[in-house]
């Protein structure tokens, strides 16, 4: 995945690039990399091309990073919802005989679903700001010197 944007600021080996906000920005798993503001998004990138403020650049997102993020944001919570529902219906309902097994299943599913988001938030902090997981400026499209 690639985007074209304008370098707003250079901070050491990294840069802040402003790009047009896309329709998928709201559900993107790379939320820790971007800051959404109105019709634009500011992305923190690795400045391998040595771009300067005002340069128009092409940003490359590493596909495996995007795929990992998608799995973390969508896959794991979905699996936890299903596991929680099964555990709730098959095992927890035995400890709560006065409750409807379907309600216990829903509580178990949504409970594990919510816990998975808390787990994901803590887990993703480990990867925040690491260069190998950040998008990279692959080329300078137009230089403003």
Secondary structure, DSSP 8 states (H G I E B T S, - for coil): -EEEEEEEEEETTEEEEEEE--GGGGG-S-TTTEEEETTEEEEEEE-TT---TT-EEEEE--HHHHHHHHIIIIIHHHHHHHHHHHHIIIIIHHH-TTS-HHHHHHHHHHHHHHHHHHHHHHHHHTTTT-GGGS-EEEEEEE---
